[in-house]
Amino acid sequence: MDRVVARIGRAHGLRGEVTAEVRTDSPERRFVAGAVFSTDPAERGPLTLQSAREHSGVLLLAFEGVDDREGAEALRGTVLLVDAGASDEPDAWYDDELVGLRAELADGTALGEVVGLLTGGAQDLLQVRPVGGRPADDVLVPFVTALVPTVDVAGGRVVLDPPGGMFDGADEQES
């Protein structure tokens, strides 16, 4: 199964390097010279990694055959994929393992469904669509153990312990 490991950002410099929004917990293992990535959209790949380096806290990637800024800009927004199974780390999940899981309280009360995982600066956020909600009603839940104590992929659910009021706004919008 294809797994997302990064999304290509803007071009960096004039020699074809691009920034990368990393979506893997082991970039040192995934981004090695010679690694081949499938892409989304598929017509932009496959891409073979020429080099990877960190610059001011940002991962920079260079791909074979992409030698200038114009070529790098053409890759912007491309998603890099690898063929991998389920995560083998105990507290790590791929986006597609989480999307579609029921979000519920410890007592089984349904809160909604996980519709996305937003990765970013300080922490990842689970994007939960409340029961009967629309995309505009989505609630972003910090993906930390205190608020998401249980992730049960096999059971098709995540257990949330949200602070009071976190899901109240979605309830009010349904009225």
Sequence and secondary structure as in RCSB ss.txt:
>XXXX:A:sequence
MDRVVARIGRAHGLRGEVTAEVRTDSPERRFVAGAVFSTDPAERGPLTLQSAREHSGVLLLAFEGVDDREGAEAL
RGTVLLVDAGASDEPDAWYDDELVGLRAELADGTALGEVVGLLTGGAQDLLQVRPVGGRPADDVLVPFVTALVPT
VDVAGGRVVLDPPGGMFDGADEQES
>XXXX:A:secstr
 EEEEEEEEEEETTTTEEEEEE  S HHHHS TT EEEEESGGG  EEEEEEEEETTEEEEEETT  SHHHHHHT
TT EEEEE  S  STT   HHHHTT EEE TT  EEEEEEEEE  SS  EEEEEETT  GGG EEEE STTT  E
EETTTTEEE    TTTTHHHHHHH 
